[in-house]
Each structure stands twice: as C-alpha cells, then as structure tokens.
Amino acid sequence: SNVVWLPLMQQPGQPGGAEISYLWGTFGDHDWNGSFVKLPSGFEGVLKSQGGTFHSVVIRGGVNYWLDGARNNLTPGSYISAQGQTEHRISSDAEDESIIYIRTNGPYQLRQSN
C-alpha cells in the first residue's frame, strides 16, 4: 500500500503506540483535514478534538467508544460525530490493530491512558 504511517504518540517504556497517516488538508486551527489513525491492540486513551466539527469512521478492527458512561462496540462502518471541542474515550481490543478515519476542521490529540 502507499499509506505512510508515522508515530503519533508513544508513552515511555511502551512499545507500539498509535500511528497516523496524513491524507489531505492542513492540520491547523479551523483547517479541514483528513487522516487515518492506527490503534494497536490493547490501546486505551482519549481523543481530544479541537475543531468545530469532528467525524470519525471505523475502517478496520473494533473500537470501543464510551458515551455517558456506557461502552459502545464500534465495528467497521460505525462512526462518531461531534460538534465543538470534545473528548472521546476510546480503546481497541481487537486481535489486530484498528484503523479509524478522521475528518475535522481543526487539530486533534490522542493521549494513551494505559
């Protein structure tokens, strides 16, 4: 494949952190952009969106998404949508990595919690 993966974040002493592939757009304030994020198996963390609009679609694997304290199992084709700055608690317990597509009009950060 022609997708280039770059380390997105990694905690000290923890191998195999999340990775990102920048697809299109500009990754600044109020700029529309699209990217893939690859979550390793066992990943737990928070995805903080800082744009006015945030859309995410599960491409491969399985992603758990917590909403109002309840865990939702998202399979390929499932999506998350939010308006304004939002924190999304996510995890991946798939046997292999999970990939999500993100389209937003601002920067976002992924923080690993495990």
QUIJOCOR-V289153 format. One record per residue. PSI is psi in whole degrees, 0 to 359 (none if undefined). OMEGA is omega as a letter, one per 20 degrees, with the letter a starting at -180 (999 if undefined). NEAR is the number of other C-alpha atoms within 8 Angstrom. Layout:
# QUIJOCOR-V289153
PSI & OMEGA & NEAR
PSI & OMEGA & NEAR
This chain:
# QUIJOCOR-V289153
160 & a & 2
12 & r & 3
128 & r & 5
122 & a & 5
135 & r & 7
148 & r & 7
129 & r & 9
314 & r & 9
153 & r & 10
134 & r & 11
144 & r & 8
134 & r & 4
2 & r & 4
109 & a & 7
158 & r & 6
54 & r & 6
183 & r & 13
154 & r & 13
159 & a & 12
148 & r & 12
113 & r & 11
126 & a & 7
312 & a & 8
163 & r & 7
186 & a & 8
135 & a & 7
63 & r & 9
186 & r & 7
129 & r & 8
16 & r & 9
131 & r & 11
140 & r & 11
161 & r & 13
143 & a & 12
160 & r & 12
143 & r & 12
129 & r & 12
122 & r & 11
126 & r & 12
158 & r & 12
135 & a & 11
1 & a & 8
140 & r & 13
135 & a & 11
190 & a & 12
130 & r & 12
114 & a & 12
114 & r & 11
137 & a & 14
0 & r & 10
177 & r & 15
334 & a & 11
137 & a & 11
128 & r & 15
138 & r & 11
138 & r & 11
133 & r & 12
123 & a & 17
316 & a & 10
148 & r & 10
203 & r & 14
137 & a & 13
133 & r & 14
135 & a & 12
125 & a & 12
128 & r & 11
121 & a & 8
40 & r & 4
353 & a & 5
138 & r & 6
131 & r & 8
127 & r & 8
116 & a & 8
128 & r & 11
169 & r & 10
132 & a & 10
342 & r & 7
154 & a & 8
161 & r & 9
136 & r & 8
138 & a & 8
153 & r & 8
139 & r & 9
178 & a & 10
127 & a & 9
148 & r & 9
130 & a & 8
116 & r & 10
122 & a & 11
159 & r & 12
163 & r & 11
116 & r & 16
20 & r & 10
157 & r & 11
326 & r & 6
184 & r & 7
162 & r & 12
145 & r & 16
133 & r & 12
147 & r & 12
134 & r & 12
131 & r & 12
121 & a & 11
167 & r & 14
47 & r & 13
177 & r & 16
162 & r & 12
159 & a & 9
144 & r & 7
124 & a & 10
123 & r & 8
137 & a & 11
354 & r & 6
none & 999 & 5
